[in-house]
Amino acid sequence: MAIRNIEQPNIIIVDNELRLRKAREEEWKVALPWYENSKVLYYSEGLIQGIYDMEIVNRMYGYLSSIGELYFIEILEKDTWIPIGDITLSEKNMPIIIGDEKYWGRGIGKKSVLALIDRAKSIKLDKIQIPTIYKYNERSKNLFISIGFIKVKEDEDSESYELKL
């Protein structure tokens, strides 16, 4: 089933303090600081030097929006929803970043992935693929393995995973 033909919800409630909100193009600039962080890029893109500018973020989000459902990960702080990362639901990929380092290691990524797996099942996707996780990115590998993703391929630098739904 093609995800493009299905209406994307504006909000997916994960819990009382966490939600996924449809990332609209006019809001994409909120993500620029995340992609200016060399640590974020190292784990997500394998980039050791350089950062993304708004043109690259726009191209990336444009592509992700064309293959699936792009969401901002938002956390509730002092009665205000704060975007702290992004996640995409697609059969071809499920990229996720927590762009604000102060939220790393809190289980937010796992909760967000589980919420989108529920969404994937509700819209009758057959599987979700993760085409590239760099071998040094133990946190991402552990996250996806803990949820039930199986390694289906590897090369010198990276591994690919898949979850049949």
Summary of the structure (lengths in Angstrom):
residues: 165
radius of gyration: 15.0
end to end distance: 12.7
largest distance: 46.0
contacts: 466
relative contact order: 0.16
helix: 39%
strand: 32%
